[in-house]
């Protein structure tokens, strides 16, 4: 059972947090919890290997996370998965960041207009994370559905996000990909093209036979919020590429205006 922490510090805005676990322990708890955003099931030993945190500390922190409902024992003994409390976190995020901000409605409208899959993705944990997706009338078999993530350099959505990250974050993200010199040069060139024309295009980069276009969305401070994408089978996209690009850019223009309080 988690010990009750003092609340006096929380009563004074801006006051430093006291009485809680040391900063290093809090950092380890977060690091362990984030592992479950990258893998469905993990053992304590696997977490220890992935994070470098001693196994004894992993078990101790897992116990606290299980008590809080953020982690749960999996079907097989010794394995763990994300817990039920993460569903509440996801639901709150979706309501405040996706529904209340009109992103969900705009994704639906874009899908209705194009009759193709429309999606909204954000940068999370160094990956392109899909947080909202609406299928067209003809379901598209691809890797984009809410909750799924892809490397931050594969496909129009990922490239759109990577191209508009702050320079330092972009450099760190590219370095983490482990690309050889030729691949990195090609990626940087693609990022330049994407920035110049205002949207990213891809053809079979993530899923064979799937075409995509993606346009970045920015918050009122000008920082990247996410990217709005349309995906379609290549055989259909070839005949309708200009229309799909135009529809996605128009939807992104409206969403950007909405995000910045201009509509």
N, C-alpha and C positions, 0 to 999 in steps of 0.2 A: 504494500500500500504506500502511495506517495506521501511524503511528509508535507504538512501544510506549511507554506512559505509565508513569511511576514508580508503584510500588505501596506505598511506605512509608506514605503518609498513610492508605491504606485499611486498614492493619494496626492503626491506633489508632482505636477507635470514637469518633465525635464530632469527630475532628480535621478541620480544613478541608481541602478538596481543593486540592492544589497540583500544579503541573507539567502540568496539563491546559490546554485552550484557554481563552481569556478568557471571562468570563461572557456578554459580548455575542455572541460566536461560538456558544457553546452555545445561547443563546436563539434565534439565527437558525436553527440546525440543527433545533431542535424546531419552530420555526414553519414551516419548509419541509416537514418530515416530516408535520406535521398537515394540510397542504394536501391530502395524498393520502387523508385521511379524508373529505374533502368532494368530491373529484373523482377519477374513475378514471384519467384520463390528463391530463397537463399538460406544457407545454413550459417551459423555463427562463424564457422571456420572460413567459409567463402567471404563473408563480410570482412573478417580480419585480414584476409589476403588482399582483398580489393582496396581496403582503406589503410592498412598498416597499423590499425589499432589492435593492441593485444587482445587475444581471445577472451581473457578473463574480464576485461573492460567491456568487450562487446556483449558478453552474456549479462553483465550488470545493467548496461544501458537498454538492452532488449527487454529486460524485465520491467523497467520503467515504462518503456514504450508500449508493451503489452498491457500494462495496467491502465494506461491512458487510452487504449483502444486504437492507437496509431499503427500498431503492428499486431499480428495475430499468428498463433501457431498454425502451420499448414497441415495438410492431411497426413503427411508422413512425419514421424517423430524426428525432432531435431531440425525441422525446416520451418521457415517463417515467411509470411507474406504481408502485404499492406493490410492494415486493420480497418474495421468498420468506420472509425472516426474520420478516416481519409475521405469517405464518401460525403460526409458533411462538409468537409473543406472544399471538395470539388464542386459540390452543389452551390455553396456560397460564392465561390469564385465565378462559376458560370452565371449565377444570377446577377452579381454586381458588375462583372467585367464583360460578359457576353450578351446577356439579355437587356439589362438596364441601359447599356451603352448603344443599343440598337444594332450591334454587330450581328446577332442571331437573325434579326429581321432582314438585314441587308443580304446576308448569305442566302437566306430562303428566296428573296426576290431575285438574286442573281441566278440561282438554280432554275427558278421558274422561267426566267427570260431566256436563258441559254438552253434549257432542257438537258443540262449536263451537271456533273458534280461540282458543287461550289464549296469552298472551305476557307477557314481562317486559321492561320498558324502564328505562333509566337516563338521566340527564342527561350528555351528552358534547358538548363543543364548542358549547355553547349550543343544542343540539338534543335531541330525544327519540330516543334510539338504542335500537332493538330488539336485545336480546342473546340472547333465547331465544323461540322460537315453535313451537307444536305445532298442526297442523291437525286439525280434526274430520273425521269420515268424509266429510262433504260439503265439498270444498275451497271456501274463500272467496277470491274475487279481491279482494285489498286490498293496501295499501302496507306491511303489516307482516310482515316476515320478518327473521330474524337478520342483522344488519349494515346494515339500512336505517334511515335517520333521517328525522325530520319536524320542521318548525318547532315551537318550544316553546310553541305556543298553539293548535294545530289538533288537535282530537280529544280524547277523554276521557283517553288516556294522557298526552299532553303537558300538558293542563290539570292533571291530578293531580300531575304532577311540579312544574310551575311554582307551583302553589298552596302547596306545602310546602317550597319553597326558603327559605333564610334571607332576611330582609327586604332586605338590601343586594344579594344575588345576584338576588333576584326583581326588584328595581327596575332593576338593570342589564340583566337579560334582557328586560324589557318595553321599556326604552328602545331596545334594539338591534333591535326588531321594526319600528320605523318606522311605527307605527300613527297614524292621525289621532286627534283628541281623542275623537270619538264611539266609535270602535272600542276605544280604550284604556279608556274608561269602562265599556263593555260587558264587556271582558275582566276588568277588576278586579272587577266585580260577579259574574261567573261564578266567579272565584277565591274570593270570599267565600262563595258558595253551596257550592262544592266543599269548602272547609275546614269549613264548618258541618255538613254532612251526612256528611262522611267519605269521600266517593267522588265521582268525576266521571262524567258521562254525556254522550254525543254522538250526533248523528244526521246522517250524511252530511257530517261536517266535513272529512274527508280523502278518503274515497271515497264516491261517490254510492251510496245504498242500503245503507250499512253502519252498523250501530248498535254502540256500544261503552260499556263500563263499566270503570272503573279505580280501584283502591284502593291507596293508598301503603304502602310498606314502609319501616320505620325500623331503624337499627342500634342496638346497645346504648347508645350515647350520646344517642339520640333524634334523630340527624341522618337526613335522607332517604337511603335506599339505592337505591330504585327504585320501580316501581309494577307491580302485577299486573293484567292486563287480560283481558277476554273480549270478542270481537268476533263479530258474527253478522249475517246479512242482515236488513234491517229488517223484511221480511215475516214472518220467523220470530220475531224479537225482540219484536215487538208482542204476540204471543200468549204469550210466555214471559218477559217483562221482569222480573217479580218473582223468578222462579226463577233467572234468570241473575245478577241483582244479588245475591241471597242466596248463591248458590254462590260467587261471586267474593269476597264479603265474608268468608265462612267460610274460604275457602282463604287469604286474606290474613291473617286472624286467626291461623291456625295458623302461617303463614310468619313473621309478626311475632314470635310466641312462640318459634319456632325460632331466629330471628335473635338474640333476646335471651336465649337459653339457658334458656327457661322450659318446654321440652318435650324 
